[in-house]
């Protein structure tokens, strides 16, 4: 059973519909005790990093996500939910994140190193380029996924990166992971067959871990 964290800023409808298409049992909750009983945790998110962390800290859900991660059960952050897994963001002022993955979140500058202007937010379809090993990528080939974001992760730990998407001269971390913590910067639920395949790999990983217990 996948637990989807409801903290008032998630794209809950489209994520839950994607899990339904995969015939994956799930529940949506804002309650810590119930979420701790899930086989895997999904942290969606649309909006501001600062606002999201304020809600997560105030409700105790931030502590719950960290406690859940410590159990070894899989955690997946999507879009803003992925960014929250990192150490901090500069969005609307410097704000500390969940610190489950090493790295910081910053805004696209809108200018390349050569001074060429580009559009912010980064919006549209970009092809993934696999850069590391991850169970999320099992049996998959590089394909296009759908991004909508103005901020992106910057990390010095290349082992965290599983796939990137090139946007002008920036390698945008698109799929990340370390241990049982995973993230997708794009929206898999809006990314056609590739997105569904990635979500399927995550749900199968959760099911396999449960069967091993």
Helices and strands as residue ranges (DSSP letters): E 2-5, H 12-21, E 26-29, H 32-36, E 40-43, H 49-59, H 61-70, E 75-78, H 80-84, E 88-89, E 95-96, E 104-107, E 122-130, G 135-137, E 144-149, E 151-154, G 158-160, E 161-167, E 170-178, E 181-184, G 188-190, H 192-212
